[in-house]
Amino acid sequence: MACRYLQQFGKTREDQVRSYYLWAQTVPIPFWRYLNLLPFTRFSEFVSDMVPPLAIANLIRYLDLYHYFRNATVLDLFAGICGWLMSFAYLTSHYLPHKWIAVDIDSHRLQICRLVAKDIGIDVETVKYDLSRPYIRSVDVIVGSPPCHEFTSATVSRPRYIDNGLTLVKSYIESAVTINPYLAIMEEAVTTSDSSKLVIDLLTKYGFNYNFFDLRYFGAIQNKRRRLIAWRQTNRQLQ
């Protein structure tokens, strides 16, 4: 059944799986050509780790946070291939950020970010940095999706090290608290009860609001898309 299902996405099996990942993550069509430049093994790794852009765009609207991005300088921690930035393909250009600062440890992912930013039409700065330590930079908005491998029940091929995952979440939170932007918003997959409690305890400690959302209802195609979304707003007024 799976093989028959994939046939609608291409003639060869590689084309089928490549196109399926794009479809499943609802990547805006203009960016497909960049992802197709990647070796297949890297492609599947990059896209499967990415936040689904359409769902993120709809969540930003649902939470009434989109106006924070207008002409803003945005810091994207754990940027990957800039799924957060891709979401602006689904938002009106009236709310387009002024500058995007993408921070990640992987230079290949950052290369894709530069291409995405060119298509979106905003200035991008890419920073290769190990985010096991906070990254401090004066910005208006912070977004981020710390790696979720240690928090998800999908990790079955090796032991999960929750403390390592918490270090990265804490790095994001401490960056946000120190910078104190107008808005900080984070997406995280926590599908085990122990990781959920630990992450929520951290968020509560630092004054974040949070809720769990099933991203199927916001445009992500996959069934298992329950995500913890956390956000923190300051009392400062936008200019």
Secondary structure, DSSP 8 states (H G I E B T S, - for coil): -HHHHHGGG-SSHHHHHHHHHHHHHT--GGGHHHHTTS-HHHHHHHHHHS--HHHHHHHHHHTT-GGGGTT-EEEEET-TTTHHHHGGGSS-GGG--SEEEEEES-HHHHHHHHHHHHHHT-EEEEEE--TTS------SEEEE----TTT-TT--SS---HHHHHHHHHHHHHHHHHH--SEEEEEE---SHHHHHHHHHHHHHTT-EEEEEEGGGGT--SS--EEEEEEEE-S----
